[in-house]
Amino acid sequence: MKITAKTGLLLIDVQKAFDDPKWGPRNNLHAEANIGHLLSVWREKGLPVFHIRHLSRKIGSLFHPDADSCAFKPKAHPLKGEPIIEKYVNSAFIGTDLEERLRGDGIQSLVIAGLTTDHCVSTTTRMAGNLGFDSRLLSDATATFDREDLDGNRIPAAEVHRIHLASLHGEFTQVTDTRNLIAHL
């Protein structure tokens, strides 16, 4: 993928809610630093950024709009004029105008980063591929948490992350890392 003025950066759910200890252990503790670095380079180049924010309708949820934890993390805080797409499901394309905005701006390629690898990042990446967008998913600018399988066994976050990236790579996106992507800017 050649990065051009028509390559959009999707930052998915980089929200304070994921700092809550209820999620348990996670991988890629440096993901937000990589997101912040990428975002700053992206802004310097004047490339389009789309901030995706997950919202919950459930009172008391960490993602409820009234919760402080629903806010963006400082390293990924939108600047005035940068679009914020609010979603209530895993995919940033369902129930939002994201696809129309991208197509309206002539954007055909995407760079995707955010939280969590196996939920909203994966779902949005799959849909982007199905909708015909050429995308790159940044392995070191996304992260997830330990999960439990159906037998109650703990699956470490690093393994969940690795398996989901492997499942997406070559089928829905090309997986790369922040350093390699920035080198092509």
C-alpha positions, 0 to 999 in steps of 0.5 A, a space after each residue: 500500500 502506498 500511503 497517500 493523502 487518501 489513506 485514512 487512519 482509524 483509531 478504534 476505541 482508544 478509551 480510558 475504559 480499557 485502563 480499568 483493572 476488571 479487564 485483567 492482564 493485557 499484552 502490548 503495554 506500549 500500544 498507546 505510545 505507538 498510537 500516539 507516535 503514529 497519530 503525531 506523524 499522521 497529523 504532521 503529514 496532514 493525513 485524514 484521521 478518524 477517531 472511533 469511540 465505543 458507547 454503551 447504552 447501559 447505565 454504569 458501563 465503563 463505555 456509557 457516555 456519562 462515564 469519565 472512562 468513556 473518554 479518549 486516552 490522552 495519547 489519542 485525543 481528537 483535535 478540533 475538526 478530526 471526525 469522531 465516529 460513535 458506535 454501539 457495536 463491535 464494527 465501526 461500520 455498522 450503524 455509523 456513517 463511517 463508510 459514507 465519510 470514507 468514500 465521500 473523501 475518496 479514501 480507499 486505503 486504511 491504517 487501523 490501530 486501537 483496542 481490542 485486537 480480538 473484538 472491535 479492531 478485528 471486526 472493523 478490519 474484517 468489514 473494511 476488507 469486505 467493503 473493499 478497502 485496502 488496509 494495514 493493521 498495526 500489530 504493535 498499536 493494538 492490544 487485548 486482554 487474557 481470555 478464558 476458553 469454554 473450559 475455563 482455561 486462561 488464554 494469555 493476551 499475547 496468544 489471543 493477539 497473535 492468533 487474531 493477527 494471523 487470522 486477519 493477515 492476508 485475508 482481510 488486511 496486511 499486518 505490519 508494525 508502526 515503524 515499518 508503516 512510518 518508514 513508508 510515509 
